[in-house]
Amino acid sequence: MTDFKNEDGNRSRDRELGMHRNITRRDFLNGMAVGAGGVLASPWLQGLLAAETSGPSAQDRPGYYPPTLTGMRGSHPGSFEVAHALRDGTFWEKAGKPVETGEEYDLVVVGGGISGLAAAYFYRKQIGSSVRILILDNHDDFGGHAKRNEFHLAGRMQLTNGGTFAIESPFPYSKEAAGLISELGIDPPAFQEKYADNHAYSGLGSGYFFDKETFGTERLVTNAPGGYGRQGASGKWAEFLARTPLSTDAQRDIVRIQEAKVDYMEGVPQAEKKARLSKMSYKDFLLNVVKAHADVIPFYQTRTHGLYGIGIDAVPALDCWAIRFPGFQGMGLDRVPSKGLSFTALGEVTPKEDYFFHFPDGNASIARLLVRSLVPGAVPGKTAVDIVTAKVDYSRLDHGDSPIRIRLNSTAVLARHVGDSASAKQVEVVYGSNEKAYSVHAKAAVLACWNMVIPYLCPDLPAEQKQALHYGVKVPLVYTVIGLRNWTVFHKLGVRGVSCPGMYHSSMNLDLAVNMGEYTSSRSPEEPILVHMLRTPCQPGLSAREQQRAGHYELLATPFETFERSIRDQFARVLGGAGFDPARDIEAITVNRWPHGYAYEYNPLWDPDWPEGNRPCDIARRPFGRITIANSDAAAAAYTDQAIDQGYRAVRELLSS
């Protein structure tokens, strides 16, 4: 197989993979042009941006519809350059004096994700329908990580999530979050029962692909028990493992890990067991407590990627027990809330009502419903069902006749009080767009953006608060979406998903099937379909936060061509034996790159056990005069209900001051 670390590559292999095909993968240049909010973009981008400096703003132009853009999405080119210049201290050298727009608002919200949109919703609910609100966002679309990917394959709309996946939480939704969801017309349990298509992939299971670089040989093994190596399917692991290239030692120990009921800390009180497990990684548990052979580690290493963004070397063993990983069956641990669990894991042992639903485009539909409520003329329709196929009129989002306006491609660079923060009645917010800086004024501001950037755009904050805001290092990840001309190969192999623990993307799965209103998912293997792939650029051996920092740099330095070549190579190697041809069968590629993805969740392996009220997020989200702070970062928990709750809290603090 070709080593794609070679810059020159292999032309013959590239052609075999289909790198020459003119599919919908390189529209990212167009996406970059309309998405560039940078007054200090890179020099080669500035020429492209020149066309944006006159005439109507990009979002007001005919044909503007970011959900259909492919190529490099997520944190797309043009969405982060201004923030990086602000961080590096070079922004104000070139920006010049901000242009005074003369615009006055009751509230400016920085960040058009679910937290920011929810803050605007709650503020209007409290103040009244005449309230004037401006929402600024650095991306070319609203929703933040709740991003909609919209494909049109063979004349048929195909939707999926480019970020936030579903309405769910480890804990019960708060009254405010549940109330907002209900007011938008969403009933998660009822929707799950009515619209989720649980029979679309009947008879299809899961598989593992063992790559030669990691396991010494190439082999796809189907009919995997237990769903990617989690607890369960007793008695079936030996037969499955016998078909893999794993060593005899690894096979023996994986069977023991999966099926044996052994107390590896016999005689130790339960509380002490949990305390020890909270301070060792799952990798250390397997090697040093279970005494498994080292060859088992590559098999399990990426199991935690999707939930934590890091491998088993950096996730506490107690968390892995809580989320039902194998190896703990005989240890007699009661499934009750315990000290030493992370936010997500604690929720796994906390009783709660079922609160789950996945819209076809993930939680982008929540963002779209919020926008419909805030700017009714921009989104047609009336229900949480017809929102799925509604087409947003982006030219209405920032229209002068609307009391609430959403301004895209606009990166906030300054938020400060007009006067002393203790007595000021007004704040100024400056943002960069179309290579210029613009100033607006408001009675108050909610900063619902990535919290770590806030010290740069709000320099007057107390030093302790700035330090706390810098603590959380968001989890980098990539949700890659591939449009296929059909899924006959998956049907032939009997799989709906394949775990690829040693490859560039650690998993590949057929899109979750949901049918709502006029939208229907693919049912026949002969029809086009979307496939999700996951990549988390973690670096085992470092602390969780250092792995995340390294991942940020890696993702921003990786060109789209590298992603595409790796994607095509992976499809060819995993599915090629069953007749898949990446040059023929891949119709579209979207790489949802999130260098700053999940909110950082405190990890007992690496973080202190702070008293409640003294965690970094508690200090970071303190109100500062007429400026308050939202975003899921402010909860240190990457869930939609937490984003909503933080928006509510930020508004409550403004109105109670």
C-alpha positions as CSV (number, residue, x, y, z in Angstrom):
1,M,0.0,0.0,0.0
2,T,1.1,3.6,-0.7
3,D,2.7,5.6,2.1
4,F,0.8,8.9,1.8
5,K,3.3,10.8,3.9
6,N,5.3,11.2,0.7
7,E,4.5,14.7,-0.5
8,D,4.8,13.7,-4.1
9,G,2.5,10.8,-3.5
10,N,2.1,8.1,-6.1
11,R,0.3,9.3,-9.3
12,S,-0.8,5.9,-10.4
13,R,-2.3,5.2,-6.9
14,D,-3.9,8.6,-6.8
15,R,-5.6,7.9,-10.1
16,E,-6.7,4.5,-8.9
17,L,-8.2,6.1,-5.9
18,G,-10.1,8.7,-7.9
19,M,-8.2,11.8,-6.8
20,H,-8.6,13.1,-10.4
21,R,-12.4,12.9,-10.3
22,N,-14.3,16.2,-10.5
23,I,-16.7,15.3,-7.7
24,T,-18.3,17.7,-5.2
25,R,-15.3,17.9,-2.9
26,R,-13.4,21.0,-3.9
27,D,-16.2,23.5,-3.6
28,F,-14.4,24.6,-0.4
29,L,-12.9,27.5,-2.3
30,N,-16.3,28.9,-2.8
31,G,-17.2,28.1,0.8
32,M,-14.0,29.9,1.8
33,A,-14.9,33.0,-0.3
34,V,-18.3,33.4,1.2
35,G,-17.2,32.4,4.6
36,A,-14.2,34.7,5.0
37,G,-14.8,37.1,7.9
38,G,-11.2,38.0,8.1
39,V,-9.8,41.5,8.1
40,L,-6.4,39.9,8.5
41,A,-6.7,36.8,6.3
42,S,-3.6,35.2,4.9
43,P,-2.1,37.1,1.9
44,W,-3.1,34.5,-0.7
45,L,-6.7,34.7,0.6
46,Q,-6.8,38.5,0.6
47,G,-7.1,38.6,-3.2
48,L,-10.0,36.2,-3.0
49,L,-11.6,38.4,-0.4
50,A,-11.3,41.6,-2.4
51,A,-14.6,40.9,-4.1
52,E,-16.2,40.8,-0.7
53,T,-15.3,44.4,0.2
54,S,-17.9,46.1,-1.8
55,G,-21.6,45.6,-2.5
56,P,-24.0,43.5,-0.4
57,S,-22.6,41.2,2.3
58,A,-22.0,37.6,1.2
59,Q,-25.1,36.3,3.1
60,D,-27.3,38.7,1.2
61,R,-26.3,37.5,-2.2
62,P,-28.4,35.2,-4.4
63,G,-27.5,31.5,-4.1
64,Y,-25.9,31.9,-0.7
65,Y,-26.6,28.5,1.0
66,P,-23.7,27.2,3.2
67,P,-25.3,23.8,4.1
68,T,-24.7,22.5,0.6
69,L,-21.0,23.5,0.5
70,T,-18.6,20.5,0.5
71,G,-14.8,20.1,0.9
72,M,-13.4,21.6,4.1
73,R,-16.2,22.6,6.4
74,G,-16.6,22.9,10.2
75,S,-13.9,25.5,11.1
76,H,-13.6,26.4,7.4
77,P,-10.9,28.7,6.0
78,G,-12.0,32.3,6.7
79,S,-13.6,31.5,10.0
80,F,-10.6,31.5,12.3
81,E,-7.9,33.8,10.8
82,V,-9.1,36.9,12.6
83,A,-9.2,35.2,16.0
84,H,-5.7,33.9,15.5
85,A,-4.5,37.4,14.6
86,L,-6.1,38.7,17.7
87,R,-4.5,36.0,19.8
88,D,-1.1,36.7,18.2
89,G,-1.3,40.4,18.9
90,T,-1.2,41.4,15.2
91,F,-4.9,42.3,14.6
92,W,-4.9,45.9,15.6
93,E,-1.6,46.6,13.7
94,K,-3.5,46.4,10.4
95,A,-7.2,46.7,11.3
96,G,-7.2,50.4,11.7
97,K,-9.9,52.4,13.5
98,P,-13.3,50.6,13.6
99,V,-16.0,52.0,11.3
100,E,-18.8,53.3,13.5
101,T,-22.0,51.8,12.2
102,G,-24.3,53.9,14.4
103,E,-26.2,50.7,15.3
104,E,-27.7,50.5,18.7
105,Y,-29.1,47.3,20.3
106,D,-30.5,46.1,23.5
107,L,-28.2,43.1,23.4
108,V,-25.3,41.9,21.3
109,V,-24.7,38.1,21.3
110,V,-21.2,37.0,20.2
111,G,-21.6,33.5,18.9
112,G,-24.5,32.1,16.8
113,G,-24.4,28.6,18.1
114,I,-27.2,27.0,20.1
115,S,-26.0,28.7,23.3
116,G,-26.0,32.2,21.7
117,L,-29.3,31.6,19.9
118,A,-30.9,30.4,23.1
119,A,-29.6,33.5,25.0
120,A,-31.3,35.7,22.4
121,Y,-34.5,33.6,22.7
122,F,-34.5,33.9,26.5
123,Y,-33.7,37.6,26.4
124,R,-36.6,38.4,24.1
125,K,-38.9,36.2,26.1
126,Q,-38.1,38.3,29.2
127,I,-38.0,41.8,27.6
128,G,-40.6,41.5,24.9
129,S,-40.9,41.1,21.1
130,S,-39.7,44.7,20.4
131,V,-36.3,44.0,21.8
132,R,-33.4,44.7,19.4
133,I,-30.7,42.0,19.3
134,L,-27.7,41.5,17.1
135,I,-26.1,38.0,16.9
136,L,-22.5,37.9,15.5
137,D,-20.8,34.7,14.2
138,N,-17.5,34.1,12.6
139,H,-18.7,31.2,10.5
140,D,-20.5,31.4,7.2
141,D,-23.5,29.6,8.8
142,F,-25.3,29.8,12.1
143,G,-25.5,26.9,14.6
144,G,-21.9,26.7,15.8
145,H,-21.1,23.0,16.1
146,A,-24.7,22.2,15.3
147,K,-23.9,22.2,11.6
148,R,-26.1,21.0,8.8
149,N,-24.5,19.0,5.9
150,E,-26.9,18.9,2.9
151,F,-26.1,16.7,-0.1
152,H,-28.1,16.2,-3.3
153,L,-27.2,12.9,-4.8
154,A,-29.0,11.5,-7.8
155,G,-31.6,14.2,-7.5
156,R,-32.4,13.4,-3.8
157,M,-31.7,15.4,-0.7
158,Q,-29.4,13.6,1.8
159,L,-28.9,15.3,5.2
160,T,-26.6,14.6,8.1
161,N,-24.9,16.3,11.1
162,G,-21.6,18.0,10.5
163,G,-21.3,18.4,14.3
164,T,-23.6,18.0,17.3
165,F,-25.4,14.7,16.9
166,A,-28.5,14.4,19.0
167,I,-30.8,15.7,21.7
168,E,-29.4,13.8,24.7
169,S,-27.6,14.4,28.0
170,P,-26.1,12.3,30.8
171,F,-28.5,14.1,33.2
172,P,-32.1,15.1,33.1
173,Y,-32.8,18.3,31.1
174,S,-33.3,21.4,33.3
175,K,-36.7,23.0,33.4
176,E,-35.3,25.8,31.2
177,A,-33.7,23.6,28.6
178,A,-36.6,21.2,28.4
179,G,-39.0,24.1,28.2
180,L,-37.2,25.6,25.3
181,I,-37.1,22.3,23.4
182,S,-40.8,21.9,24.0
183,E,-41.6,25.5,23.0
184,L,-39.8,24.8,19.7
185,G,-42.2,21.9,19.1
186,I,-39.8,19.1,19.8
187,D,-40.9,16.0,21.8
188,P,-37.7,13.8,21.8
189,P,-39.1,10.5,23.1
190,A,-42.2,10.8,20.8
191,F,-40.1,11.8,17.8
192,Q,-37.7,8.9,18.4
193,E,-40.6,6.5,18.5
194,K,-42.2,7.9,15.4
195,Y,-39.4,9.0,13.1
196,A,-36.3,6.8,13.8
197,D,-36.1,4.0,11.2
198,N,-34.9,1.1,13.3
199,H,-35.3,-1.4,10.4
200,A,-33.3,0.4,7.7
201,Y,-30.3,-1.8,8.2
202,S,-31.9,-4.9,9.5
203,G,-29.5,-7.9,9.4
204,L,-26.4,-5.7,9.2
205,G,-23.8,-5.9,12.0
206,S,-20.4,-4.4,12.7
207,G,-16.9,-5.3,11.7
208,Y,-13.3,-4.6,12.4
209,F,-10.6,-3.7,9.9
210,F,-7.0,-4.7,10.9
211,D,-4.5,-2.6,8.9
212,K,-1.0,-3.9,8.2
213,E,0.8,-0.9,9.8
214,T,-0.8,-1.6,13.2
215,F,-1.5,-5.4,13.1
216,G,0.9,-6.7,10.5
217,T,-1.6,-7.7,7.9
218,E,-4.7,-6.4,6.2
219,R,-8.0,-8.1,7.1
220,L,-11.7,-7.2,7.4
221,V,-13.5,-9.3,9.9
222,T,-17.3,-9.1,10.1
223,N,-19.9,-10.3,12.5
224,A,-18.2,-8.7,15.5
225,P,-19.9,-9.4,18.8
226,G,-20.8,-6.7,21.3
227,G,-20.7,-3.7,19.1
228,Y,-17.0,-2.6,18.7
229,G,-15.7,-4.4,21.7
230,R,-18.0,-3.3,24.5
231,Q,-19.3,-5.6,27.2
232,G,-21.7,-8.3,26.1
233,A,-22.2,-11.2,23.6
234,S,-20.8,-13.7,26.0
235,G,-19.4,-16.9,24.4
236,K,-18.9,-15.4,20.9
237,W,-15.6,-13.6,21.3
238,A,-13.3,-16.6,20.8
239,E,-14.9,-17.5,17.4
240,F,-14.6,-13.9,16.3
241,L,-11.1,-13.4,17.4
242,A,-9.9,-16.6,15.8
243,R,-10.6,-15.0,12.4
244,T,-8.5,-11.9,13.2
245,P,-4.7,-11.5,12.8
246,L,-4.3,-10.9,16.6
247,S,-1.7,-12.9,18.4
248,T,-2.7,-15.9,20.4
249,D,-1.9,-14.1,23.6
250,A,-4.1,-11.1,22.6
251,Q,-7.0,-13.4,21.6
252,R,-6.8,-15.2,24.9
253,D,-6.8,-12.0,27.0
254,I,-9.5,-10.2,25.0
255,V,-11.8,-13.2,25.6
256,R,-11.0,-12.9,29.3
257,I,-11.6,-9.1,29.3
258,Q,-14.9,-9.4,27.5
259,E,-16.4,-12.4,29.2
260,A,-14.7,-13.4,32.5
261,K,-16.2,-12.4,35.8
262,V,-13.0,-11.8,37.8
263,D,-12.5,-9.5,40.7
264,Y,-9.1,-8.0,39.9
265,M,-9.1,-6.2,43.3
266,E,-10.4,-9.0,45.5
267,G,-10.7,-8.0,49.1
268,V,-10.5,-4.3,48.4
269,P,-13.6,-2.3,49.7
270,Q,-15.8,-1.0,46.8
271,A,-15.1,2.7,47.6
272,E,-11.4,2.1,47.4
273,K,-11.7,0.1,44.2
274,K,-13.5,3.1,42.6
275,A,-11.0,5.5,44.0
276,R,-8.1,3.5,42.5
277,L,-9.9,3.1,39.1
278,S,-10.5,6.9,38.9
279,K,-6.8,7.5,39.1
280,M,-5.6,5.0,36.5
281,S,-6.3,4.9,32.8
282,Y,-8.2,2.1,31.1
283,K,-5.0,1.2,29.4
284,D,-3.2,0.9,32.7
285,F,-6.1,-1.1,34.1
286,L,-5.8,-3.6,31.3
287,L,-2.1,-3.9,31.5
288,N,-1.3,-3.6,35.2
289,V,-4.5,-4.9,36.9
290,V,-6.0,-7.3,34.4
291,K,-2.5,-8.3,33.4
292,A,-3.4,-8.5,29.8
293,H,-0.8,-8.9,27.1
294,A,0.3,-5.6,25.4
295,D,-1.0,-6.8,22.1
296,V,-4.6,-6.1,23.3
297,I,-4.0,-2.4,23.5
298,P,-4.2,-1.6,19.8
299,F,-7.5,-3.4,19.7
300,Y,-9.0,-1.2,22.4
301,Q,-7.0,2.0,22.0
302,T,-9.6,4.1,20.0
303,R,-12.7,2.9,21.7
304,T,-13.0,6.2,23.6
305,H,-12.3,8.5,20.6
306,G,-16.0,9.2,19.8
307,L,-17.0,10.1,23.3
308,Y,-13.8,11.7,24.7
309,G,-11.7,12.6,21.7
310,I,-8.7,10.8,23.3
311,G,-7.7,7.1,23.6
312,I,-7.8,4.7,26.5
313,D,-4.4,5.9,27.6
314,A,-5.9,9.2,28.8
315,V,-9.4,8.1,30.0
316,P,-9.9,6.9,33.6
317,A,-10.7,3.3,34.1
318,L,-13.7,4.2,36.3
319,D,-15.2,6.2,33.5
320,C,-14.8,3.2,31.2
321,W,-16.6,1.0,33.8
322,A,-19.4,3.5,33.9
323,I,-19.9,3.6,30.2
324,R,-19.9,-0.3,30.2
325,F,-16.5,-1.1,28.8
326,P,-15.5,-4.7,29.5
327,G,-13.2,-6.0,32.2
328,F,-15.2,-5.0,35.3
329,Q,-17.9,-7.8,35.2
330,G,-16.7,-9.5,38.3
331,M,-15.6,-6.5,40.4
332,G,-18.9,-6.0,42.2
333,L,-19.1,-2.3,41.5
334,D,-22.6,-0.8,42.3
335,R,-23.9,1.4,39.5
336,V,-24.6,4.4,41.7
337,P,-23.1,7.9,41.4
338,S,-19.6,8.0,42.7
339,K,-16.8,10.5,43.3
340,G,-14.1,10.4,40.7
341,L,-16.3,10.2,37.6
342,S,-16.2,12.7,34.8
343,F,-19.5,14.6,33.9
344,T,-20.4,12.2,31.1
345,A,-19.6,9.0,33.0
346,L,-21.4,10.2,36.2
347,G,-24.5,10.6,34.0
348,E,-24.2,6.9,33.0
349,V,-24.9,5.8,36.6
350,T,-27.5,8.6,37.4
351,P,-31.1,7.6,36.9
352,K,-32.9,9.8,34.3
353,E,-35.7,9.6,31.8
354,D,-34.9,8.8,28.3
355,Y,-34.3,12.0,26.3
356,F,-32.9,11.2,23.0
357,F,-33.6,12.1,19.4
358,H,-31.5,12.6,16.3
359,F,-32.8,14.9,13.6
360,P,-31.6,14.0,10.1
361,D,-29.2,16.9,10.3
362,G,-28.5,16.4,14.0
363,N,-29.0,19.4,16.3
364,A,-28.8,21.8,13.3
365,S,-32.6,21.5,13.3
366,I,-32.7,23.0,16.8
367,A,-30.6,25.9,15.6
368,R,-32.9,26.3,12.6
369,L,-36.0,26.3,14.8
370,L,-34.4,28.9,17.0
371,V,-33.6,31.1,14.0
372,R,-37.2,30.6,12.7
373,S,-38.5,31.9,16.1
374,L,-36.0,34.8,16.2
375,V,-36.2,35.9,12.6
376,P,-39.5,34.4,11.3
377,G,-39.2,35.7,7.7
378,A,-35.9,33.8,7.2
379,V,-37.2,30.2,7.6
380,P,-40.5,29.0,6.1
381,G,-42.8,26.5,7.8
382,K,-44.4,26.1,11.2
383,T,-43.4,22.8,12.8
384,A,-40.4,20.9,14.1
385,V,-41.1,18.3,11.3
386,D,-41.1,20.7,8.3
387,I,-37.9,22.4,9.6
388,V,-36.0,19.4,8.2
389,T,-36.7,20.3,4.6
390,A,-37.2,24.1,5.0
391,K,-34.7,26.2,3.0
392,V,-33.4,29.2,4.9
393,D,-33.4,32.6,3.2
394,Y,-30.0,33.9,4.4
395,S,-30.7,37.3,3.0
396,R,-33.4,37.8,5.6
397,L,-31.1,37.1,8.6
398,D,-29.6,40.5,8.8
399,H,-32.4,42.6,7.3
400,G,-32.9,46.1,8.7
401,D,-36.6,45.6,9.3
402,S,-36.0,42.7,11.7
403,P,-35.6,43.5,15.4
404,I,-33.3,40.5,15.7
405,R,-30.5,40.2,13.3
406,I,-27.9,37.5,12.6
407,R,-24.7,38.7,11.0
408,L,-22.5,35.9,9.7
409,N,-18.8,36.0,8.6
410,S,-18.3,38.5,11.4
411,T,-15.6,37.8,14.0
412,A,-15.9,39.7,17.3
413,V,-12.5,41.2,18.3
414,L,-13.5,43.6,21.1
415,A,-16.1,43.8,23.8
416,R,-15.8,46.6,26.4
417,H,-17.8,48.8,28.6
418,V,-18.4,52.4,27.6
419,G,-17.1,53.8,30.9
420,D,-16.4,52.0,34.1
421,S,-17.6,48.4,34.2
422,A,-19.3,48.9,37.6
423,S,-21.5,51.7,36.4
424,A,-21.5,51.6,32.6
425,K,-24.9,51.5,30.9
426,Q,-23.6,50.5,27.5
427,V,-21.0,48.2,25.9
428,E,-19.2,48.5,22.6
429,V,-18.6,45.4,20.4
430,V,-16.2,45.5,17.5
431,Y,-16.2,42.8,14.8
432,G,-14.1,42.1,11.7
433,S,-15.8,41.5,8.4
434,N,-14.8,42.0,4.7
435,E,-11.3,43.2,5.7
436,K,-12.7,46.0,7.9
437,A,-13.5,46.4,11.6
438,Y,-17.0,47.7,12.6
439,S,-18.3,49.0,15.9
440,V,-21.8,48.6,17.3
441,H,-23.2,49.5,20.7
442,A,-25.7,47.8,23.1
443,K,-27.1,47.9,26.6
444,A,-25.5,44.5,27.2
445,A,-23.5,41.7,25.6
446,V,-23.5,37.9,26.0
447,L,-20.3,36.2,24.9
448,A,-21.5,32.8,23.8
449,C,-18.4,32.0,21.8
450,W,-15.5,29.7,22.5
451,N,-14.5,30.8,26.0
452,M,-10.8,30.6,25.6
453,V,-10.8,33.5,23.1
454,I,-12.7,35.8,25.5
455,P,-9.6,37.1,27.3
456,Y,-8.4,38.4,23.9
457,L,-11.6,40.2,22.9
458,C,-12.4,41.4,26.5
459,P,-9.0,42.5,27.8
460,D,-10.5,44.4,30.8
461,L,-11.5,41.1,32.6
462,P,-9.9,40.4,35.9
463,A,-6.7,38.4,35.7
464,E,-8.1,35.4,37.7
465,Q,-11.0,35.2,35.3
466,K,-8.8,35.3,32.2
467,Q,-6.7,32.5,33.6
468,A,-9.8,30.4,34.2
469,L,-11.1,31.1,30.7
470,H,-7.8,29.8,29.3
471,Y,-7.9,26.5,31.2
472,G,-10.4,24.6,29.1
473,V,-8.8,23.2,25.9
474,K,-11.5,22.2,23.5
475,V,-11.4,18.7,22.1
476,P,-10.3,18.5,18.4
477,L,-12.2,16.1,16.1
478,V,-13.3,15.6,12.6
479,Y,-16.6,14.4,11.3
480,T,-16.1,13.4,7.7
481,V,-19.1,12.7,5.5
482,I,-18.8,10.7,2.3
483,G,-21.6,10.6,-0.3
484,L,-21.7,7.2,-2.0
485,R,-23.6,6.3,-5.2
486,N,-25.0,3.2,-3.3
487,W,-24.3,1.0,-0.3
488,T,-24.4,-2.4,-2.0
489,V,-21.0,-3.3,-0.6
490,F,-22.0,-2.8,3.0
491,H,-25.1,-4.9,2.3
492,K,-23.0,-7.6,0.7
493,L,-20.6,-7.7,3.7
494,G,-23.4,-7.6,6.2
495,V,-22.1,-4.5,8.0
496,R,-23.5,-1.1,8.8
497,G,-20.2,0.1,10.4
498,V,-16.5,-0.8,10.6
499,S,-14.1,0.0,13.4
500,C,-10.6,0.8,12.1
501,P,-8.5,1.3,15.2
502,G,-5.2,1.8,13.4
503,M,-6.3,3.9,10.5
504,Y,-6.6,7.7,9.8
505,H,-10.3,7.6,10.6
506,S,-11.0,5.2,13.4
507,S,-14.5,4.3,12.3
508,M,-16.9,4.4,9.3
509,N,-20.7,4.0,9.6
510,L,-23.8,4.3,7.5
511,D,-25.7,7.4,8.4
512,L,-28.5,6.9,11.0
513,A,-31.8,6.5,9.3
514,V,-34.6,9.0,10.2
515,N,-37.7,9.7,8.2
516,M,-39.5,13.0,9.0
517,G,-42.3,14.6,7.0
518,E,-41.1,14.9,3.4
519,Y,-37.6,13.7,4.2
520,T,-36.8,10.0,3.8
521,S,-33.5,8.2,4.4
522,S,-32.0,5.7,2.0
523,R,-33.7,2.3,2.3
524,S,-32.4,0.3,-0.7
525,P,-28.8,-0.7,-1.0
526,E,-29.0,0.6,-4.6
527,E,-29.7,4.1,-3.5
528,P,-27.2,6.8,-2.6
529,I,-26.2,7.1,1.1
530,L,-24.0,9.1,3.4
531,V,-21.2,7.5,5.4
532,H,-19.8,9.0,8.6
533,M,-16.1,8.7,9.5
534,L,-14.5,9.9,12.7
535,R,-11.0,11.2,13.3
536,T,-9.7,12.5,16.6
537,P,-6.0,13.7,16.2
538,C,-4.9,12.7,19.7
539,Q,-1.3,11.8,20.6
540,P,-1.0,9.0,23.2
541,G,1.5,9.6,25.9
542,L,0.6,13.2,26.6
543,S,-1.9,14.6,29.1
544,A,-5.4,15.1,27.8
545,R,-5.1,18.8,27.4
546,E,-1.7,18.5,25.7
547,Q,-3.1,16.0,23.3
548,Q,-5.8,18.4,22.5
549,R,-3.4,21.3,21.9
550,A,-1.3,19.1,19.6
551,G,-4.5,18.1,17.8
552,H,-5.5,21.7,17.2
553,Y,-2.2,22.4,15.3
554,E,-2.4,19.2,13.4
555,L,-5.9,19.8,12.0
556,L,-5.2,23.4,11.0
557,A,-2.0,22.3,9.2
558,T,-3.6,19.4,7.3
559,P,-4.7,20.3,3.8
560,F,-7.9,18.9,2.3
561,E,-6.0,16.9,-0.2
562,T,-4.5,14.8,2.7
563,F,-7.9,14.1,4.1
564,E,-9.3,13.1,0.7
565,R,-6.4,10.8,-0.2
566,S,-6.6,9.1,3.2
567,I,-10.4,8.7,2.9
568,R,-10.2,7.1,-0.5
569,D,-7.3,4.9,0.6
570,Q,-9.3,3.7,3.6
571,F,-12.4,2.9,1.6
572,A,-10.3,1.0,-0.9
573,R,-8.5,-1.0,1.7
574,V,-11.5,-1.8,4.0
575,L,-14.1,-2.4,1.3
576,G,-12.2,-3.0,-1.9
577,G,-12.2,-6.8,-1.5
578,A,-16.0,-6.8,-1.8
579,G,-15.9,-4.7,-5.0
580,F,-15.9,-1.1,-3.8
581,D,-14.1,1.3,-6.2
582,P,-13.4,4.7,-4.6
583,A,-12.9,6.3,-8.0
584,R,-16.3,5.1,-9.1
585,D,-18.4,5.0,-6.0
586,I,-17.5,8.2,-4.1
587,E,-19.7,11.1,-5.2
588,A,-19.0,13.8,-2.6
589,I,-16.7,14.5,0.4
590,T,-17.2,16.9,3.3
591,V,-14.6,17.2,6.0
592,N,-16.1,18.8,9.1
593,R,-12.9,19.9,10.8
594,W,-13.3,21.1,14.4
595,P,-9.9,22.0,15.8
596,H,-11.9,23.4,18.8
597,G,-14.7,20.8,19.0
598,Y,-16.1,19.4,22.2
599,A,-16.1,21.6,25.3
600,Y,-13.3,20.4,27.7
601,E,-14.7,18.1,30.3
602,Y,-12.7,17.8,33.5
603,N,-10.8,14.5,33.6
604,P,-10.0,12.9,37.0
605,L,-6.7,11.6,35.6
606,W,-5.3,15.0,34.9
607,D,-7.4,17.7,36.7
608,P,-7.6,18.5,40.4
609,D,-10.8,17.7,42.4
610,W,-11.9,21.3,42.8
611,P,-14.7,22.2,45.3
612,E,-18.0,23.0,43.7
613,G,-18.0,26.7,42.7
614,N,-14.3,26.9,42.3
615,R,-13.8,24.9,39.1
616,P,-12.2,27.0,36.3
617,C,-15.6,27.1,34.5
618,D,-17.2,28.6,37.6
619,I,-14.7,31.4,37.8
620,A,-14.6,31.9,34.0
621,R,-18.3,32.5,33.6
622,R,-18.6,35.2,36.3
623,P,-20.5,38.2,35.0
624,F,-18.5,41.3,34.3
625,G,-20.6,44.4,34.5
626,R,-22.9,44.4,31.4
627,I,-21.1,41.5,29.9
628,T,-21.9,37.9,30.7
629,I,-20.6,34.5,29.4
630,A,-22.4,31.5,27.9
631,N,-21.5,28.5,25.7
632,S,-21.1,24.9,26.7
633,D,-17.5,25.7,27.7
634,A,-19.0,27.6,30.6
635,A,-20.4,24.3,31.9
636,A,-17.3,22.2,31.0
637,A,-19.7,19.8,29.3
638,A,-20.3,19.3,25.6
639,Y,-24.0,18.8,25.5
640,T,-26.8,20.8,24.0
641,D,-28.8,21.2,27.2
642,Q,-25.7,22.6,28.9
643,A,-25.3,25.1,26.1
644,I,-28.9,26.1,26.5
645,D,-28.6,26.3,30.3
646,Q,-25.6,28.6,30.0
647,G,-27.4,30.9,27.7
648,Y,-30.3,31.1,30.2
649,R,-27.9,31.8,33.1
650,A,-26.1,34.5,31.2
651,V,-29.4,36.3,30.4
652,R,-30.6,35.9,34.0
653,E,-27.4,37.5,35.3
654,L,-27.9,40.5,32.9
655,L,-31.5,41.0,33.9
656,S,-30.8,40.7,37.7
657,S,-27.9,43.1,37.8
